[in-house]
């Protein structure tokens, strides 16, 4: 059981790195495998996104905006219970607009993962918020 939990933990945590890499490379469609078809995504300050298609369309619009976005994320807490996992992360995001404006955001993400029949862990619920106590910086890697 411990070995299974270790493998599940590794799979879940690697999804965050894959998400960052795909987004930054502009490979939005490759992010599809990271989400359940019926995912609900609640980006900070944005309307609810229903399903993987709406979620990917949102990220594609953001990517096409011309802004350069850098991310960093670190897990704070991960609980795995059967075919569900609950992950809290801290994040830092730096947005450089095409006009030269620099915006830095920090916060937390609460993710609920669901393990599919294919044994793959995918995001089922995702909520972001701004958090003034998060001190994670992009350059602290």
C-alpha positions in Angstrom: 0.0 0.0 0.0 2.8 2.4 0.8 4.4 1.8 -2.6 1.0 2.6 -4.3 0.6 5.8 -2.3 4.1 6.9 -3.2 3.4 6.3 -6.9 0.1 8.1 -6.6 1.7 11.0 -4.8 4.4 11.2 -7.5 1.8 11.1 -10.3 -0.3 13.8 -8.8 2.6 16.2 -8.0 4.1 15.7 -11.5 0.8 16.9 -13.1 1.5 20.4 -11.7 4.9 20.5 -13.4 3.4 19.1 -16.7 0.7 21.8 -16.5 3.3 24.6 -16.1 5.5 23.2 -18.9 2.6 22.8 -21.4 1.2 26.3 -20.6 4.5 28.1 -21.0 5.2 26.2 -24.2 1.8 27.1 -25.6 0.8 23.5 -25.8 -2.7 24.0 -24.4 -4.2 20.9 -26.1 -1.6 18.7 -24.3 -3.2 19.9 -21.0 -6.4 18.0 -21.9 -5.0 14.8 -20.3 -4.6 16.7 -17.0 -8.3 17.3 -16.5 -11.4 15.2 -16.1 -14.0 15.8 -18.9 -16.5 17.2 -16.2 -13.9 19.3 -14.4 -15.0 22.5 -12.7 -12.3 25.2 -12.6 -12.6 28.4 -10.6 -9.8 30.8 -11.5 -9.3 33.7 -9.2 -11.4 36.6 -10.4 -12.9 34.7 -13.3 -16.2 33.0 -13.9 -16.6 29.2 -13.3 -15.3 27.1 -16.1 -17.3 23.9 -16.8 -15.6 21.0 -18.4 -12.2 20.5 -20.0 -13.2 22.2 -23.3 -14.2 25.4 -21.6 -11.1 25.2 -19.4 -8.7 24.8 -22.3 -10.4 27.6 -24.2 -9.9 29.9 -21.2 -6.2 29.1 -21.0 -5.8 29.4 -24.8 -7.3 32.9 -24.7 -4.9 33.9 -21.9 -1.9 32.4 -23.8 -2.9 34.3 -27.0 -3.0 37.6 -25.1 0.7 38.1 -25.9 1.6 38.2 -22.2 4.6 36.3 -21.0 3.7 34.3 -18.0 6.0 32.5 -15.5 4.7 30.2 -12.8 6.0 28.5 -9.7 4.0 26.1 -7.6 4.8 24.2 -4.4 2.6 21.6 -2.6 1.6 22.4 0.9 -0.6 19.5 1.7 -1.7 16.3 -0.2 -4.2 13.8 1.1 -5.0 10.7 -0.9 -8.2 8.8 -0.1 -9.0 6.0 -2.5 -9.7 7.4 -5.9 -9.7 11.0 -4.7 -6.9 13.2 -3.7 -6.9 16.7 -2.2 -4.0 19.0 -2.9 -3.2 22.5 -1.6 -0.5 24.4 -3.4 1.1 27.8 -3.1 1.7 29.6 -6.4 3.5 32.6 -7.7 2.8 34.0 -11.1 4.6 36.8 -13.0 2.9 38.3 -16.0 4.8 40.6 -18.3 2.4 42.3 -20.7 3.2 43.1 -24.3 3.2 46.8 -23.2 5.9 46.1 -20.6 3.8 46.1 -17.4 4.9 43.6 -14.8 2.3 42.0 -12.5 3.2 39.5 -9.8 0.5 37.4 -8.1 0.7 34.9 -5.3 -2.0 32.6 -3.8 -3.1 29.1 -3.2 -4.8 26.5 -5.3 -7.1 23.8 -4.0 -7.3 20.8 -6.3 -9.4 17.7 -6.1 -8.0 14.9 -8.3 -10.0 11.8 -9.4 -8.3 8.6 -10.4 -9.8 7.3 -13.6 -10.5 3.7 -14.7 -7.2 4.0 -16.6 -5.4 4.6 -13.2 -4.5 8.2 -14.3 -5.0 11.0 -11.9 -6.7 14.1 -13.3 -8.0 17.4 -11.9 -11.7 17.2 -11.2 -12.1 20.4 -9.2 -9.7 23.4 -9.1 -10.0 26.7 -7.2 -7.5 29.5 -7.0 -7.3 32.5 -4.7 -5.1 35.4 -3.9 -3.3 34.9 -0.5 -1.3 37.7 1.1 0.6 35.2 3.3 2.2 33.4 0.4 5.8 34.5 0.0 6.8 32.1 -2.8 8.8 33.9 -5.5 9.5 32.9 -9.1 13.3 33.3 -8.5 13.4 31.1 -5.4 13.6 27.8 -7.3 
